[in-house]
Amino acid sequence: MDHQPVPALRLAVLLFAVTLLLPTAVLGEGSPACPAPVSATPTTQETIPPRDDLERRYGVRILSLRATAGGRMLDLRYKVVDAEKARDMLSKNTMPRLLHESSSKELFVPVTRLGPLRQTTLAPEDGRHYFVLFSSPPTLKNGDTARLKVKETSSRPLAIEVPPSWERPAKKKAE
């Protein structure tokens, strides 16, 4: 009986198929080496009711508001929960702003030579995270609150996260 040599391509395909099937056969589905298939049904996180008017109107959920750039800017992170509604907020023509509640100052998105410091898109994606950078208020401390305003709709009060070394207390007036 004469054995024919196996072509290198056939051997490579065979080895590739074995490496794909081996984790499922040995470890079972759902193990770290072989994750369970993704379900098409929505998770509980996707079925959470809207938290405020901004989420209802613009389809975005605020994730965080943090000081950045040594306390000179505020970094707002949000997640798109309804891409169709979010299209208006992510448009270049819509300019969000923050209302710093303790100072009553309105904070704007800085505009550089490259344009506004925010993400814009014509096709937002559900589940994707986006950001907006705002100029920081003159006084800033951990626990301050601000409201995001988009056109005439505003969010619930958002706590600003500020590292202690970046806090800028109000300047005392000379007596």
Buried (B, 14 or more C-beta within 10 A) or exposed (E): EEEEEEEEEEEEEEEEEEEEEEBEEEEEEEEEEBEEEEEEEEEEEEEEEEEBBBBEBBBBBBEBBBBBEEBEBBBBEBBBBBBEBBBBBBEEEBBBBBBBBBBEBEBEBEEEEEEBBBBBBEEBEEEBBBBBBBBBBEBBBEEBBBBBBBEEBBBEBBEBBBEEEBBBEEEEEEE
